[in-house]
Structure formats: C-alpha cells, structure tokens
Amino acid sequence: MPNLPRLFVAGALLASALPLPGAAQQPAAPYHPGLGDLMTAFVQPRHIKLGLAGSERNWGYAAYELSELRETFADVAKPVPKHGNLALPDAIASTVEQPMAALDAAIKAKDDAAFTKAYADLTASCNACHQSADHAAIVIKVPTVSDFPDQDFRPATP
C-alpha cells in the first residue's frame, strides 16, 4: 500500500484538529506539523505527480504540478523557516529554484529530453538538501510507478 504513509499523516493531521467526543472544550495548543510531515504530506506527492506527468508528456498537467510544487515549497518554509542550522527559504532557493526553472522551460518547449534531465536535477537537488540537513537517509528518486491508482497521467484525448 504505497499511499499508507500519506494517509496516516493526513489522518493524524485531521484527528489532531478534532475534539474528542464528550471532552471538555479546553483551549489546546495548536498543532504544528514538523518539516518531515510537511514534506511527506505535501511536497513529495507534488514531486511524484510532476514526474509522472512529464514521463507521459502531459505538458499541461506537468505545468500545473510544477506551479503547485513551487507554491508548496513556499508554503512549507512559512511554518518551518529554520530546520536545525538550515534556513529553509535559503535552502529551497539554492537547491530547487534552478532545476524548477529548467523544468519550466522544458515543459513550455514540450522537450522530453530536457524535462528528463531537469527532473533528475531537481531530484538530485532534493537529495543534496537532505544531506546538508543531516538527513542523508532520506533519498528521493524518479518515480517508476504511480502511487495514485485513481489518476491518469496521460494527456487527455480530444
């Protein structure tokens, strides 16, 4: 069940926001997910979907997922601006902005080879960031199968 970790994270986020039945309503400290939760729940699925869309040459959907990935990186850096000694906005800017710009150009040009290279560069940048954050055990790779069995990544046929 490849989606089980994401489902668990999503369920935990939802459950943490709901009061227990019959519980007295006391102000609770707000839940603040950690960087690992945010990356697994939000960044990683966008990375996967972008790769799958590009591998199917679904340029419209790849453009959408690239835009969502950029937005997600920006969103993740807001609640977690610093992770250990790593300033997250700076780390994101220095590692993934250039490969995402190359992906944008490849998508606009509908260039399969350029997309493949830029996506591999983005993936390597993610891994370089993990290493610099002392999380070298987290290794991201180019997806070879879909974790989203209910979604077709091929371009729509008219």
C-alpha angles and dihedrals in degrees: 000000000000095000096053096098092051091046090050092051092047091048092048091050091050094044092050090058096051123081119234114254111266092008118138111252103248122164106262127201109260116257114248113191116218125242092261091055092049094047093048096043100040117010100041096053090050090050091050095046091048091053093047093048091050093048088055092046090239092153096174093054092041089055089051094050092046089054090048091048091053090049092047093052089051091047093050092052092057101066093031106038092158131034111187105309092337119105100215100208090051092045091051092048094049097045113031108021095079096047090046090052089051089049090051091053092046092049093049090049091044086229110162096190093048090048092051092051095044092047091050088049091050090050091049089049090054090053092047089054091050089052093049089051091054092252099111089145088072103085119176120199140186106275117248097181133030121257086195108073092171095059129076112211095189117106114267114258117227 
